[in-house]
Amino acid sequence: MLSHSAVANAAAFPVRSSLAEDEVMAVVILHPGQQLTEAELIAFCEPRLPYFAIPRYLEFVRELPTTESGKVQKYKLRERSVTEKTWDREASHERPTRHSGA
């Protein structure tokens, strides 16, 4: 995601799933003045990430929780988890087009 020209910063982390395995969630900060939809970012990720690493959940945010040295505090993002502002790829019917290689 960080290689997309509109993305200033991003963090991916696991969130609990109603099924057996955790799901991938990503929070993304865009560069000022840039616009990008969740579906466009997923389409960008498809050829660059393995199927299991493509986020199910995406949310655009203005800032990420960081330590004094600038490291993203992913535990705070995991605690925050999915919110009502979070985009759900499954609910939107935007599914990765690649297969897992099986």
Stockholm file with secondary structure:
# STOCKHOLM 1.0

chainA/1-102         MLSHSAVANAAAFPVRSSLAEDEVMAVVILHPGQQLTEAELIAFCEPRLPYFAIPRYLEFVRELPTTESGKVQKYKLRERSVTEKTWDREASHERPTRHSGA
#=GR chainA/1-102 SS CTTSTTEEEEEEEEECCSSSSCEEEEEEEECTTCCCCHHHHHHHHTTTSCGGGSCSEEEECSCCCBCTTSCBCHHHHHHHCCCTTCEEHHHHTCCCSSCCCC
#=GC SS_cons         CTTSTTEEEEEEEEECCSSSSCEEEEEEEECTTCCCCHHHHHHHHTTTSCGGGSCSEEEECSCCCBCTTSCBCHHHHHHHCCCTTCEEHHHHTCCCSSCCCC
//
